[in-house]
Amino acid sequence: MDTPILIVDDEPDMCWAISHLIQSQGFNIITASNGTDACFKLANGNFSVVFLDAKLPDMDGLEIARHASTLGQRRPKVVLVSGYHYQDDPVVHDAIAEGIICNFLAKPFTNEALLNILLSTLNPRVKLGM
């Protein structure tokens, strides 16, 4: 894929794990370890998908997702990744309804779950079992 995927997570091991797994599928990866860096990269880059940690040391992940939603034609699809929220959490449902995220991945997750989310985010018609 030509357009890179942005991975935003303040935990180096989590950032590495997500990046490594997605890279192994042939995708280009760029990482950010905080909200400020993520917003800078979003403003100056072009990403197809963003895997975005919900809790970062300098800002909330949903704040970054709202910023990403203002990028017009460069707007990436945002997957919220969280150990705090859960799939049926009203916060997650509201963010999907608002259109600032398109998918959710709960921590901890399996490699299969991550790849399924990636594939269904890139092609919404693909619905894979986890």
WOPE-V882344 format. One record per residue. RES is the residue in one small letter. PSI is psi in whole degrees, 0 to 359 (999 if undefined). Layout:
# WOPE-V882344
res = <RES:RES>
psi = <PSI:PSI>
This chain:
# WOPE-V882344
res = <m:d:t:p:i:l:i:v:d:d:e:p:d:m:c:w:a:i:s:h:l:i:q:s:q:g:f:n:i:i:t:a:s:n:g:t:d:a:c:f:k:l:a:n:g:n:f:s:v:v:f:l:d:a:k:l:p:d:m:d:g:l:e:i:a:r:h:a:s:t:l:g:q:r:r:p:k:v:v:l:v:s:g:y:h:y:q:d:d:p:v:v:h:d:a:i:a:e:g:i:i:c:n:f:l:a:k:p:f:t:n:e:a:l:l:n:i:l:l:s:t:l:n:p:r:v:k:l:g:m>
psi = <137:318:126:166:133:128:122:111:136:349:112:320:321:317:316:314:313:313:312:315:316:320:324:344:6:11:148:139:141:142:157:142:2:171:321:313:320:314:321:313:322:319:332:3:186:110:143:320:147:123:112:117:138:331:113:158:332:347:163:141:325:332:319:320:320:319:315:328:350:7:8:232:339:8:121:164:131:128:118:129:126:142:354:316:169:166:318:11:133:327:317:313:317:319:323:315:323:342:15:341:156:348:167:139:119:138:142:155:161:162:319:317:317:313:323:317:317:310:318:335:319:328:91:341:345:119:103:147:152:999>
